[in-house]
Amino acid sequence: MAIKRRSVLMGSAALWVGAPAILLAQTSPQAQGKVHVNHGFAMHGEPKYKADAGPPDYLNPNAPAGGSVRLGARGTFDSLHPFIVKSVPAAGITAIWDTLCWNSRDEASTEYGLIAETIEWPEDRSWVAFNLRPQARFHDGSPITVEDVIFSLDILKTKGTPIYGLYYHDVVKAEKVGDRKVLFSFRDSSNKELPLILGQLPILPSKWWASRDFEKVSLEVPLGSGPYKVDSFDVGRSIAYRRVDDWWAKDLWMNKGRNNFEVIRYEYYRDVTVQFEAFKAGDLDLRQENIARNWATAYDIPAVRDGRIQRAEIPHELPTGMQCFAFNTRRDFFKDRRVREAISTMFDFAWSNKNLFYGMYKRNISFFGNSELASSGLPTPAELKYLEPFRGKIPDEVFTKEFKLPESDGTGNVRDLARRALALLKEAGWEIKDGKMTETKTGKKLAFEMLLNDASFERVSLPYKQNLERIGIDMNVRTVDTAQFKRREDEYDYDMMVEGFGQSLSPGNEQRDFWGSKAADNKGGRNTIGIKDAAIDQLIETLIAAPDRESLINVTRALDRVLLWSHFVVPNWHSNTAYVAYWNRFGRPAKSAKYAPVAFDTWWIDEAKDRALQRGEKK
């Protein structure tokens, strides 16, 4: 999942008599079954927390409010409007809008009403209705209305980034069916996750946008409804958000102990090294470390040794998804699976992990890693049920081989890898001529560009480049700034780039955006690879329509196998631990949420620690 999150409801009620004609034409009351009404919704099973429950145990409801924090951001920004393709939005900007529901951090695919007080849905999930809280307000004091909800869906579907059109494609209509009730009608009842997806809908003020061009990049401070609002900004350099003291939702049970800082300020740095130096100098308060070498070697400084900087390693149960070097299969030379596999083979992860990552990482061997959704071994009978219809249309290895990535001994000797890659290229019609990998029929040389927007990846990419040169392939490594990278990404103007496909415990609609044929031509979309494959399309639709958890797991594993054996990416690495360093001025809950290990919005300023730090006292 990417934009959305989900949940399923319990409760009971008589069959809802307000269902519109369009629903009755699509599904009969008998098919819909009874109507559920509840404060929460779980994809499978029931929500953990009751209505008006106490705060989750990974929150401190008595956390003090106040203080300012400084966080780092990389690159630049040119907009306070994050919902359109042209925009390079400011860090943290989405926190100024509330959504219909709030996503639970210790449950798989469960949501609770935020703007929505209760949720209604039939047994077959062919529609969903949200009853809005009467106290829900925008920052100017105006109420959040059903009209705002309908406007938000319509404008995001028609003028927002392509992901919204794909996510909400199966939402046929939104209509007002009560003073504070909005009903969403679905194309059919096959997508059981749609109530959850709609729960993540950010609600925008329709009256505010009525006099503005939604498709235009803007630096006008937008009207929001969330716990923070824009306080000040310097374009491309910094932005600060101030806590909304009278935020309408601050006393709801899931918000007690959250959003504790008075001001959150993001400082922008074009270079990650400079950003790290700013943290060590005390100009930034917290750093979530994603460079293994830094964690292993760069924190041997006085502030760490004397306790002024704390370091934490927090295990988590989040699916790791797939970080990778992604091929752009729109390029002719990447259309052949054997060519992609050969190039992938030459990435020596064992050497990189030993020499660059200090042994801290594991290789990605699934698009749904660190979860029960990941495939392994040979397909089970339950998985074969979904794979057999595509025999002959998907790679044969899906049925006969366990997916394994080639390994080296970590010494830098890649002869075995090169032998395997050369055999694949020869089979695909390539050979080395005058030291260059050449297509036999056309005489074209195999050369491409690796596009980066983070210089730290150069230390990984350059050894990879050298390995490819050993078999006559030229890979030019180019690092560009964030704005240029985004423009090229949106236009699919790259050969290969570093990419990440995040996953949830309940994959659904977002898989269309990642791998679906219709998404491949949408500028600014997430199908950066350019996949157009009918079998994958059908597996995605089967996944979306999975009737229960067991079916969802098996069809996801089947999809995982097809994606892996198609060699669309060069898998990178992952860690099951979050690494975070921070100046010792914070308090944080004793327990971490298993699906949100850092959750900085649950931290607070500890006044005693802060005073000691200001005095230069050591721990």
N, C-alpha and C positions, 0 to 999 in steps of 0.2 A: 504494500500500500504506500501511497505517496501523499496525496492530499487528504485522503479520507481516513476515517476510523469508524468502527462499528459497534453494535450491541443489540441484544434481543430482549424483548420484554415479557414479563409474566402478567399477572393480573388477569381479570376477566371482565367482560361486559356484554350486554346484549348486542346483537348485530347492529352496527352503526347505521342508522336510517338516513344519515345525511350524505351517503355515497352518491356522487353525481352520475348522470346517465352514461358518461363515457366509461366509467368503471363497470357499470352493470352490463354494458355491451361487451366488455372484454372478458370478464369473469363473473360467473354467477355467484349468488350468495352461498350456494352449497359448496362451490369451489373455494371461496374465500374462507369459509369456516368462521369461528367466533372471532370477535375483535378484541385485541388486547389493549389495555390502557395502563401505562406505567411511567415511572420517573426515569427509567433507564432501559437500555436495549443491548442485548448480547447476541452476537452472531450465532452462537450455539450455546444452549443452556440458559442460565438465568444470571442476572447481575449479582455481584457480591454484596453491594451496599444497599441498604434500605433507604426509603425516602427520608430526607433530613437526618441522615446518619451523622455520627461524629466524623471528624476529619480522618482520612486514611492514616494508617500508622507510619507512613513515610513522610508525614508532615508534623510540624510543631505548631499547634494552634496558638501557643503563647509567644510565638516569635515576635520580637519587637520590630516596629517599623521605623524607617528612617535611614539616613546616611546616603552617601553617593558611592558608586562603583564605576570603575573604568575598565572597559573591555576592548580588545583589539579586533579590527576587521582588516581584511586584505583587499587591495585593489582600489576601487573608487565607486561612486554612485552619482547618478544624474537625475534621480527621480524619487518622489515620495508616493508613487503610484505603482504598486507591485503587481498589478493584475493584467498587464499587457505585454506583448512580445518586445516592443521597442524599449522598454524600460530597463535600466540597471538600478534596481531599487536599493534604498538605504538599508543597512543591517538593522534588524529588529523591527522594521516598520509594520509587519503583520500583527504585532502585539497590540496595536491600537484598535483592532476590531474584534468583537466577540463573534462566536459562532453559535449555531442553534444548540449544539451539544458540547460536552466536555469529555475528552478521552481519558479513560482510566489508565493508570500507569502500572498497575499490578494485576491486570486482567487481560486476557487475550481478546482483542476485538470487542470491547465493551464501551458504551458511551452512556452518559447521564445528561439530562436536560440542563442547559445553561440559560440561553435566551428562552428556550422551550421549557415550560414547567412540566408538561407531560407529553407523552408520545402515544399515538394510537396506530395500530396496524392489524390487518386481518391475518388469519392463519397462513394464507398462501403468500403474504407479503406483496400483493399486487398494488398496494398503495400505502402511503404513510401520511399521517396528519400530526402536526405539531401545535400544541396549545401554548401560546406565548405568555410569559410572565408579565403581569400588569406593571411591575416596577421596572422592567427593562427600558433603559434610556440610552440615548446618544449623549455625547459630552456637552451638548448645548442644552440638555434637559428635555429635548423632545422625545416622545415615546418611540420605541421600536415597534413598528406596525406590521401587520400582515402584508400591506402593500410594499414595505421595504423588503420583505422576504421574497415576494414574487419578483420584484425588480431585480434583486441580487441574482437570482437564478437566471432570469432572462438576459441580463446584460453580460454576465460572465459566459453564458453559452454562446452568445452571438458576437461579442466584441472582446472577450477576455483571451488569455493565452489558450492555445489549442487543447491543453489538458482538460480544461473545463468542459469544452464541447464533447470530448470523449467520455469524461466521467459521468456527465449528465445526459448522455445521448438517449438513454432509455426512459428518461423522465418526459412524458408526453405533455404534461400540463401542470401548472400550479394555480390554485384558485382559492379565493377567500370563501370559507364556509361557516364563518362565525366571526364575531367581533375580534377575537384573538386567535382564531384557528385557521391554519393554512393547510390545504390538502394537496399532495403531490400524487398524480396518477402516473402509473408506469405502463410501458408498452405491453408488457405481459408480466407474468409472475415468475419468470425464470431467474432473475437476478436477485437473490435473497439478501444481498448486501446493500442494496440501494438505500434502505432506511439509515444505515450507518454513514454512507457516503453523503447523503443529504444533511446529516447531523453536523458534518464538518463545513457546511456552507457558511462563508463569512457574510455577515449581513451588513449591507451598505445603505446609507441614507438616501432614499430615492429623491427627496426634495432638494438635497444639497447637490446631487449630480444632475438635476434637471437643467441647470444653467451652465453645465460644463461638458466639454467633449471628452468622453470616456476613453477614446482611442489616442489621446494626445499625452505625451510625456509631460509631467507636471511637477513643479517644486512647490506648489501651493500646499500648505498644511491641510491635510484632509480631516474631515469630521469623522471621528471614530466613536467607539462605545466601550473599549476595553480598559484594562487596569492602568494603562499608560497613555499619554498623549505626547506629541512632539513638543519639546520645550525650546530647542534651538538647533541650528545646524549651520555648517560651513561646507558648501557643496564639494563633495569629493574628499573632504578632510575629516569631518567629524559630525556626529549627530547625537543629541541628548534627548532622553525621554523622562518626563516627570510623572510621578505616581499621581493618579487621580484619587484624591482623598475621599471624595463622595461617590466613588465608583459604585454603581447600582448593585453589583453582584458581590461586593466584598464580604458580605455576611453569609453567603451560601456555604453549605457544609464543605464543599470541595475546595473552597478558596481561603479558608481560615488557616493562616500560616504560609500563604503564598504571596508573591508580589510584594515583598517587604521593603525593597530599597526605594528611597525617595527619588533618586535620580540615577538613571543608567546611561552612561555615556560610551559611545563607540568611537575610538580613534582609528583612523585609516592609515595603513602602511602598504606601500607598493611592494615591499620586499619582506619576506618572512624572517630573514635574518635580523633585519632592523627591528621588526616587531618583537622578536625574542629578546633582543638587547633592551628594548623599552620595558619589557616585563621585568627583567633582572634589575633594571635601574629603579624600579618602583613606580614607573609611569603607568603601568597597567596592573590590575589587581589579581587577575586570574588568567591561566593559560591551560587549555585542554591540549595536551601534547599528542601530536600524531606523527612525530618523527622519532623513530626508535633510537637513532644515534644520539639525539638530544637527551632523551630520557636516560640513556645509559652513561653519557659522558659530560653533558653540558651543565648539569646542575651541581657540580662539585664547586660551589661558590660559598663565601662566608655566610650569606643570608640563609642558605639551606642548612649549612652545618650548625648554625646557632639557633635555628628554629624560627627565624623571622619569616621564612618561606616554608610552607608545608607541602608535602607531596603525598598524594593518595593514589592507590591502585584499586579501582572499584570493579569487581567482576559484575557481569551482566548476562542476561538471557535474551538479549535482542538478536533477531536474525541478522546475520552479517551481510546478507545480500551479495552483490558481486561488484567489487572494485576491479578494474581491468584496464587494459589497453584495448579500446574498441575499434574494430575495423569499420570503415564506411563502405558498405557493400554496394553503394551506388557507383563506386569506382570499378571500372572493368577488371582491373587486375586483382581485385578482391572478391570477385563473383565465384571463383572456383574454391570449393571447400578445401581441397588439397593444398592450395597455395596458402590459405589462411592457417591451416594446421602446421605447415612447414615453418612459417614465420613464427608461430606460437612456440613451436618446438625449440627455437633458438634462444628463448628467454631462460636463463639459468637462475632459477629461483634459489636453489640451494646455495650457490655462491653468494647471491645478493643477501640472503638471510644471514649467512655466516659473517660476511665482510662489511655489510652496510647496516644490517638491522639487529646485530648482536643476538641473533637467535630468538628474537621476541615474537616473531610472526609465524602463522601457519598459512599454507597455500590455500587459496580458494579452489574448491573442487565441486562447488555447487552454486547455483544462482539463489539458493535459499538456505545457505549454510547456517550452522549453529541452531538448527531447529529440526523438528520432526518432519518438516516438509522436504528436506534434502534427500535426493536419491542416493543410493549406494548399492554396491554389488550388482547382481543381475535383476531385471524386472521381476516383481512378484506377480502371481496370477491376477491379483487385483489391479495392478498397474497395466498388465498386458491387455486387460479388457479395454482400456482406453487407447493402447498403442496399436493393437492388431489391425484396426480398420485402415491404418496408414502404412501398412507394410508395403514396401516398394516406393513409397513417397517420402519417407524419412530415412536417414542413414541406417544401413543394415546393422551397423555396430550396436545400435540401440538395443537390439534383441539378443545379441550374441556375446557382447563383451562388457566387462565392468569398466567404467570410465576412469582412466588414470592418466595423469599428466606425466610426460617423460621427466626423469630425474637424472641429475649428474651427481658426482661425488663431492661437489662443493669446492674442488680445487681450482676451478677455472678451465679444466680440460673439457672441451665440448665436442670432442671428436665423435662420440657416439650420437650426440644430438645432431651434429652436422650430417652424419651418415643417414640418419632417419629423415631429416629434412630434405636432403638432396634426392632421396628415393621418391619422396612425395612430389617434389617439383618435376622430376623427370617424368613421372607418371602423368602429370598435368601438362606436359609439353614444354618444359623449360630446361635449359642447359647452360652451363657456364661457357662463355665465349670471350676471349680476351680479358678474363678475370671478372666478367660481369654476368649476372644471371639474365639470360636472354630467352625470349619466347621464340621457339623454333619456327613457327609459321610466319610471324610478323617481324621478327628482329628487334622488337621492343625490349628495352632494359627494365628490370624490376627495380624501381626506385620510388620512394614515397616519403612523406613528411609526417613526423610525430609532432602534433601540436600540443603545447603545454601552456598553462597559465600560472604555474608554480615552479620557480627555479629549483626547489628542493628535489623535484623529480628528475632533474638533469643527471644527478649522480646515479640514478637507476637506469635512465634511458641511454646514457652514453656507453656503458659496458654492453648493453643490449645491442646498440648500434655496431659495436666492434664485433660481436658474435655474428651478426648478420653479414657484415663485410667479409667474413671468412668463407661465406658461401656465395659471394658475389652480389649481395643485395645492398643497395644504398638506402639508408634511412637518415634523412636530415632531421635533426632535433631543433625545433624552433619554439622559443618561449615568448609569449606576447602578454600584454596587460589584460586585465579583467574585461574591460569594455570591448576590446578587439576580439578576445576569445569568445565572448558571448555573441557578438555579431556573427562571427564565423560559424559558431555552433548553431545558431538559429537558422543560418542559410545553408547548413550542411556543407560548408566550404572547408573540408579537411579530409585527409586520408586516414589518419589514425589519431586518437587522442585518449587521454586519461578520462575514464568515465566511471560512474558509480550508479548502480541500480539498487536502491534501498528496497527492502521487503519488510512486510509485516507478518504476523502470525496468521493472518487471514487474507491471503492475496485475492484480488478480484479485478475490478474495472481497470485499475492501473496497468494490468498486464496488456490490455489493448494498446495503451499508450506506449508501453515499452517495446512490444514485439508485433503489434497488429499491422496488417497491410494498409489499412486506411490511414493509419497514423504516419506512415513512411513519407508521405508527401506534404504533411502539415508543417509549414515553417514554424520554428520555435517549439516543436514538439519534443517528446522524449524518445522516439524511435530513432535515436542517433545512428544506429547501425544500418537502418534502411531495410529491415527485414520485410519481405513480402512472400509469405509461405502459407498456402491454404491449410495445410495440416496444423500448423501452429495456430492459425486463426481459429480453427475448430476446437482445438484443445483449450484455448483461452475461453471460448464460449461455454464449453463443458465445465470448466473450472468455475466460471461465474455462476453457473446454474446448479452447482453441486448442492444436493439436498441435505447433506449432513457432513459432520466433521470428517468421518472416515473417507467419504467420497472425495472431499476437498483435498485431503492429504494425498490420496493415491493419484488423482489427476494432476496435482501439482508436481509430484515426483515424476510423472510421465512427461510433463512439459519440461521439467528440468533436464531430463535425459536428452530430449530432442535438441534443446538449446545447447547443451554441452557438446554433443556429438556433431553439431553443425559448425563448431569452431568459429563462432562469431566474434569471440574475444580472446585476448591473451590474459588469462586469469592472474590477478595480483595476489594479495595477501590480506589477512585479517588478524585481529586479536579479540579475545573474549573479555578483555579488560579495558576499562576507560582509565586513562592516565591524566591526572589533573594536578597542577601546581598552583598555589595561591598564597598571597601574602596573609600572614596570620592575624587577620582582623575579622574573621567570619565565624559564625556558628552555623552548623548544618545538622539536619536530623540524624539521629543515631542509626536509623535504618534507611537504606536506599531502595527506591522502587526498582523492581527487577527489570522493567522495560524502560527505565529512564535513570541510568546510574548517577549522572551528575545533577540534573534537575536544578539548575542554579536559581530558578525562581522560588525554590523552597529554602534557600539560605537567608541569612540575615547578618547585620553588623553586630558583633559582640563588642559592646562599648569598652569593657575592661581590656580585652585584647587589643582593640583599636588604640586606646590610650597608651598602652604599653608599647605598641609598635611605634606610635608617634614619638615616644620618649627614647626610642632606640633600644629598648630593653630586649634582652635575649631570653629565649624560652628557658 
